[in-house]
Amino acid sequence: MASQKEIFDVSGPLQLLTSFDWRNTFHRRSVAASLVQGVYNLERDRQRGSIGHEHESHASLWWERFHFQLNCVLVDDSDLSYFGAIYELKYAHPFFYQSSPHPPRYVIAFRGTITTSLEDMKLNLKCILNKHEKSVRFHTAFDAVSSTVTTAGAGNVWLAGHSLGASIAMFAGRNMAKRRFQLETYLFNPPFISVPIDNMIKNQTVKHGVRVIKSLVTAGLATAMKRRSSDPEEDLFVVLAEWTPYVFVNRSDPICAEYIGYFKDRDMMERIGLGKIGRIATQNSFRSLVAGAVGRDSEPLHLLPTAYLTENLSESEDFKQAHGIHQWWQQHFQWQSKLYKFK
């Protein structure tokens, strides 16, 4: 059997095998990403039939190294796949919680798409069509999060997800925020359902022009549909602004790259004196507005008032590398982070 060091040397955060600090933001991010990887491995073990066979599975290393235990797995009713897991910290000493930031007592993690799963592909389509509200998996996840928060308190619970799993974590985090519970949340490569302007247009002047026009049209349509700043929807966006998820994106990943433009647009609109229009546009999805006009309105999942946005600046060889969860525990990539807060 391969040693723990050999396994992590190939696929995990080897640097954390010798030292770890809960106050270090890179370490916290690495733990969150590793626990998501643990869910991927649990599902692959289930598919191979190796659950319960320690000599065939190394899934537990992804959480045991950080002193977590697997509390339970979250199962999709449709195909019995494992799409999430609730981890519990083994040694939740009261001393940990006297300082800030402190470790979580529970982490609820959600994996992304496994391409061999038909249910995963169906759920991706629901998300693209903004019909996630009809997904049993999303509501199963939220029920698990709500129950855990009731038991442990919002300050002791983390959410983490990658790709499709980031959408699930975002859904749960948004709905908890509506109830005034802000959970520490790690969203790795979350899908932004929109035309990827950042990837399609390379000329910066043209790109800015397209973004300004898009914001003007979106704000105009929203205003025409009486979605003004005094409406309850505005109040909801202000409530959500108190929740600050950590969002991790790669510019070379078309699935999540548009978050870069989404947040930078706000700053640009403020600089050119169109801040009010920018604030209206940032609350609305053009596609959702059009759907609402024909009676198919649904709350856009990907719109965030506030976030710590971290962008991977390193070159990616291909889509697999740009979209992969593994990049977020690698120590030597270049990144930049910025807090964007809705005003």
N, C-alpha and C positions, 0 to 999 in steps of 0.2 A: 504493500500500500504506500502510495506517495505521502511524503511528509507534508505537514501544514505549510511549511516554508516553500516547498517545491510547488504546491498548488497556487499559492498566492504570488509566487515569483512569476508565474505564467499569466495569471488572470486577475489578480487582486492587488489591494494596497499594501505591498510588501513593506513599505516604509513605516507602517503603523504596527508592525509586529514587534518592534523594539521600544516604541514610545508612543504615548497617546495622551492628549490633553483636551478635555471637553470644552475648554475656553478658546481653543483654536478653531477658527471658522473653516479652514480647510479640512481639519480632522472631522468636524461635525458633518460637513458635506460628504466626506468619504464614507462615514458610517451610514448615512442615509442612502447613498448610492449602493453600498454593499448589501444593505438589507433588502433593497429592491432586487438586486441580483440574486439574493437568496430565494425570492419568490419565483424568479425564472427557473432556477435550478430545481425547486420543489415540483413545478409543473412538468419539467422535462423528466424528472425521476418518476413522476406519476405515469407519464406516457410510456416510459420504458419498463414500468412495473418494478422499479427498484426501491419504492418506498419501504422503509423498515429494514433495508439491507445495508448496513453501515459500510460493508466492503465494496459496495457498488455505488455509493453516493457520498459526495463531499459537500452537499448543500449546507449542512449544519455549520461548517467552518465560517460561512459568511455571516453568521450572527454570534456564534459562540466566542469567536475571537474578541468580540467587544462586550462580552459578559451579558449577552441577551439569551433568553430561552424562547422557543417557539410556543406561544400561548395557544394559538389556533390558526387554521388556514381558512380562507374565505373561498367558498365553492360556488361556481356558476351552476344554477339549477338546470340550465339547458343541456350542458354536455359534461357536467361534473368536473370541469377543469378547475385548477387552483389559480385564481387570479389575484389573490392578496393574502396577506398574513398579518397577524397581530403578534408583535414581539414584546416581551416584558423583560426589563432589566433585572438581573438576578440579585444584584447587591445594591438595592435602593436605600443606601444609608442616609439617614436624616441630614448628615453633614453636607451631602451633595447639594441639598436644596436650600442651604443657608447662603449660598453665593449665586451670582448671576454672571454669565449664563450657566445653567445647570443641566445635567443630562435628563433625558425624558424617562419616565417610568415605563411608558408604552410607545412603541412606534408602529403605525399601521402603514404597510407598504403595498404598493400595487405594481404589478409588472405591466409591460407593454405587450404589443402584438407578437404572438408566435405564428409564423406564416402558415404552419400546418393546421392551425385551428380555424375551422369554418366559422365558429361563433365569434372569434376575434375579428375576422374579416367582416362579418355582418355588423358587429358593433362599430367598427371603423366607419362603415357606410352610414350608420345612424348618426354618428358624430358629424360627419361631413354634411348631412342633411339637417343638422341641428335638431335631431329627434332623440337625443340622449335621455330626455325625461321619461321616455317609454322603456328604457332599459332596466331589466330586473337586476343586472349586475351593479349598475350605478346605485340603485336604491338599497341593495344588500350591503354595499360598501358604506353608504351613509348611515344605515341602521347600526352597523358595527362601530362606526366612529362615534355616533351619538351615545351609544351604550357605554363605550369606554370613557368618554368625557364625563358622563354622569357618575361613573365609578371613581375616576382618578382626578378629575378636574382638568380644565382646558390647558393650564400651565404645565401639565405633566404628560401631554400627549403630542407626538409629532405625526405629521402625515408626509409620505414620500411616494412619488410615482414617476415612471418613465414612459414617455410617448402616450399611448392610449391610457396607461396607468396614471399619467400625470393629469389627463382629463378627468379621470375618476377622482383623484385626490383634490383637484380643483373644484369639482362639483360638491364634494363633501365639505371642503374648506369654506366655500362660498356660503353654503347653507348653514354651516355653524356660525359664520360671521354675521349672518342675518339675525341669528339668535343672540348676538353679542358675545360669542365665544370665538376668540382669535387663536387659532392653532398655529404653531410653528410648522411651516410647510415647505417641502423641497420638491420643486417641479422640474424634472429633467427632460429637456426636449419636448415641451408641451406643444401640441398641435395648435396652430393659428389658422383657422379656416378662412382663408382669404387669398386673393391673387398675390403671389410672392413678388411684390414690386422690387424688393431689395435685391433679389436674385436676377430678375428679368431685365432691369435697367441699370446699366453701369455708369452712364454719364450722370454725375451728381446734380448738375443744374436741371436736367430733364427730370430726374428722379424727384427733386424737391418740387418742381412744378406740378408733376402728376399728383404728388401727395397733397399739395395745397388744393388742387382742383377736387380731389377725392373728398377732402375734409369739408370743403364748401358745399359740395353736392349732398354729402351725408347729413351735414348740419341743416341744410335747407330742407331736405326731405323730412328730417325729424321734427323740425319746427312746423312744417306744413301739416304734420300729423299730430300737432299739439303736444309734442314731447318737449316741453319747455323746462327751464331750470326750476320752476316752482312746482312741477308735477311730482307725484309720489315716486316716480322712477328716479328722479334726481336725488330724493332723500335716501333711496335704497343705495345708490351709488356712493353717497357720503358715508352711509353705514359700512359698506364694504371697504371703504378707504381706510378704515381702522385696522384692517387685516393686511399684513405685509408678507406675502409669500416670497420665498427665494426662487427665482426663475433662472434656469440655466439653458443657454441657447448656443448654437453654433451657426455662424453666418453661412456656412456651406451646406447646411441642412434646410432644404426648402420647406420641411414640415413645420419648423419652429422659427425660422429666420425672420419672419415678418414681425415678431415681437420687438425686434430692434427698431424698425421703422415706426411701429405703433407708439412706442414710448418717446422716441426722439422727435416724432412729429409734434408732440405737445410742446417741447422746448422751442422748436422752430416757430410754431404758431404764436407763441408768447413773444418771441423776439421780433416778429414782423408785425406785431400789434393786432393779431387775430386770436388772442387767447380765449376769448369767450366762445368763438366759433369752434376752436380746437377742443374746448372742454365738452361742448355738445357732441361733436363728432366722435370723441374718444369713448362716449357712453353708448354709442350706437354702431351697429353693423349694417352696412348698406344692404346686404343680402337679406338680413332679418327684417329690415324696414320694408323692403319690397314684399317679402312673404307676409308681413303683417297687413300690408295694404290689400292683400287678396284673402285675408282671413286665416292665415297660417302663422300667426305670430308666436314666437317662442323666445325665451330669454337667451341671448348669446352667451355661451359658456366661456369663450376665450377672452372676453373683455375684462381687464383688471384695472381698478383705479390706482392701486399702489403696488409696487414690487421692488425688491432688490434684484436688478437684472445683472447677471454675469454672462459675459460673452467670451467664448473660447476663440482666441485670436490666432491660434496655431493653424498651420495648413493641414487639411485633411486629404488623405489619398483618394478616398471614395465616399459614397453616401453611407456605407456601413460604418465607417469610422466617424463620420460627422454626426450620425444619429445615435451612435452607440452609447450605452450607459457607462462603459469602461473609462471613457475620457474624463469622467468627473472625479475619479480618484487618482488619476495620474498626476504626479507631483511637478513635472517639468513643462507642462504646457503654459502658454501665455494667456492671460485673461485680463479683462477689465470689468469692474463692477461699479454700479451706480444706483442710488436710491431714487426712484421716481414716485412722487407722491401727488395724488390728486388734490387740487386746490379749489 
